[in-house]
Every structure is written in structure tokens, then in C-alpha cells.
Amino acid sequence: MRLPPDNSRSENSIRIVALGRRNFRVAQSADAGDNVALVYSPIASSERAGADPIAYLTDALGRVDGVSAADSLELPPDRWRPSPKTSTPADFDVESPATAAS
């Protein structure tokens, strides 16, 4: 088996991390950097698991308060299955007054 000489796939997978590292330098505190990592981790994990990050976060955060400890094992992105009615970004689109009048 011969491997291709380029590493485009690996570079593409870490591009967001590299951009974030550069862009979040303005945080200038360890706490701010930790907060960014806390937000970025479930997004990156859901992308790696093949789930839509917005659908995952919307559903998981909506369910996390009402689940038992045993059911919480269903919430990590690699085990997550959408609940029967998961909100999508289109559910939150509000019709602007200009388009409603026409």
C-alpha cells in the first residue's frame, strides 16, 4: 500500500484549531482561553462524529436538564441520536416585517 505524499486531509482537520488559536489570542487570559475551549470542544466533537453541530447543541442542551444519569450516556456526540423533533435553524427564522407586508 502506498500513501499519498501530501497531508491535505490532516491539515484541513486542524485548520479551525489553528485559526482559533490565532484569533483568540485577544482573550489575553487563561480563563478566557478556557472558556473558548469549553465552547469549541462540543462543536469540534460533533463535527468529528458527523453530526450537524447546531442540531446537536440545540437538542443536547435542550435535553441535558431532564435526563437521568443513565440516559446522559446518550448525549455525547458519538452516541447522540436526534430526538423525534429537533429544532433546526430554520425553526428560528423570523419573517421580517418588509417581507410579511408584501
TAFENBEL-V161308 format. One record per residue. N is the residue number from 0. NEAR is the number of other C-alpha atoms within 8 Angstrom. Layout:
((N/NEAR) (N/NEAR))
This chain:
((0/2) (1/3) (2/4) (3/5) (4/4) (5/4) (6/7) (7/6) (8/6) (9/7) (10/8) (11/8) (12/7) (13/8) (14/8) (15/8) (16/7) (17/8) (18/8) (19/8) (20/8) (21/7) (22/7) (23/9) (24/7) (25/5) (26/8) (27/7) (28/6) (29/7) (30/6) (31/9) (32/11) (33/8) (34/8) (35/9) (36/8) (37/8) (38/8) (39/8) (40/8) (41/11) (42/10) (43/9) (44/10) (45/14) (46/10) (47/7) (48/8) (49/6) (50/10) (51/8) (52/11) (53/8) (54/13) (55/13) (56/10) (57/11) (58/12) (59/9) (60/8) (61/7) (62/8) (63/9) (64/6) (65/5) (66/9) (67/6) (68/6) (69/6) (70/8) (71/10) (72/8) (73/8) (74/10) (75/8) (76/11) (77/7) (78/8) (79/9) (80/5) (81/9) (82/6) (83/4) (84/5) (85/9) (86/9) (87/9) (88/8) (89/6) (90/6) (91/6) (92/6) (93/4) (94/6) (95/6) (96/6) (97/6) (98/7) (99/7) (100/5) (101/4))
